Amino acid sequence: MSLEDYSRKRSFEKTPEPKPAPVPSLPPSNRFYVQRHHARRLHYDFRLEIGGTLKSWAVPKGPTLDPAEKRLAVMVEDHPLEYGDFEGNIPAGNYGAGSVMVWDRGAYELLGDKTVEQQLERGDLKFRLHGQKLRGEFALVRMKNRGKGNEWLLLKKKDVAAQPGWDAEKFSRSTL
């Protein structure tokens, strides 16, 4: 997925969403964002800063700290870095119309000996989150033999941050 896909789906004169800016030549900072997006259906957009963009997955039931729960995560188009702190209402008639709230944000650290690009290509991305709500080890694992290859699972690993029964909807405030 690319920023061209993001731009093609939007009319920037009609929506407050940010336009992609030129990719800065700064070193990557490994930021992550989770946005609660009440569009046609409520879902959470999970975003990792990778290669100067925000790689993005739509998580219908939201992330969890419960390692017993597997969450479907559908890879969607990349978003510009500026989108990470976007909150507001996307007007009706526009792609993704509805309210967007920054539900969590922070940094992530890659786990394992492969680069983030290698892990993405392999379909097995392992990382530790340092967020305001989400903490600890997670994995994004691409589901094999499913559709277009954009269906992944977001998994919480068993660690000190794990909390059985944890529900994202109990924590509905913005982190901005």
C-alpha positions, 0 to 999 in steps of 0.5 A: 500500500502507498501514499498514492492510495491514501491521496487518491481516496481523498478530496483534501479541499473537503476534508480536514485530513492532512495531505502527505508532505515530502518524506523528511530526511530525518532518522526514523523514530519508531512512533506508533498511533492508534486512532479510534475511527467511528466511520460506517463501523467503529474500528481502530486504526493501528499505525506504525512508523515505517520507512517515512510513512505510517503503515496502517491496519484497521482493527475492527474490535480494537487492540487488547492487552489480553493474550488470549484474544486474537484481533483481526487487523486488515492492512489498509493504505499507508498514511502520511506521518502527519496523520498520526496526531489527526483528530476530527470529523471527516465530513459525510461523502468523503472516504472514511467519513466519521469521527477520528480520535487519537486513542493511543500513541507512543514508541515501539521497538522492533524485536528479533534480528530481522529488519522491519522491512524483512519482518513485514515481507515475511508477514511476522512483525514482532515489537514492544509498545511503549504507549499510554494505554498499550504496553508490552510485546505484540506481533502482527502475523499475516494470515496465509491463504486469505484474500488479498494477503492484507488480513493479519492478526494483532496478537498480545504476547504474555508478559508483565503488561498482559491483562486478561479481560482487557477491553479497549472500549473501557478506555475511550478518551483521547491521548492528546 
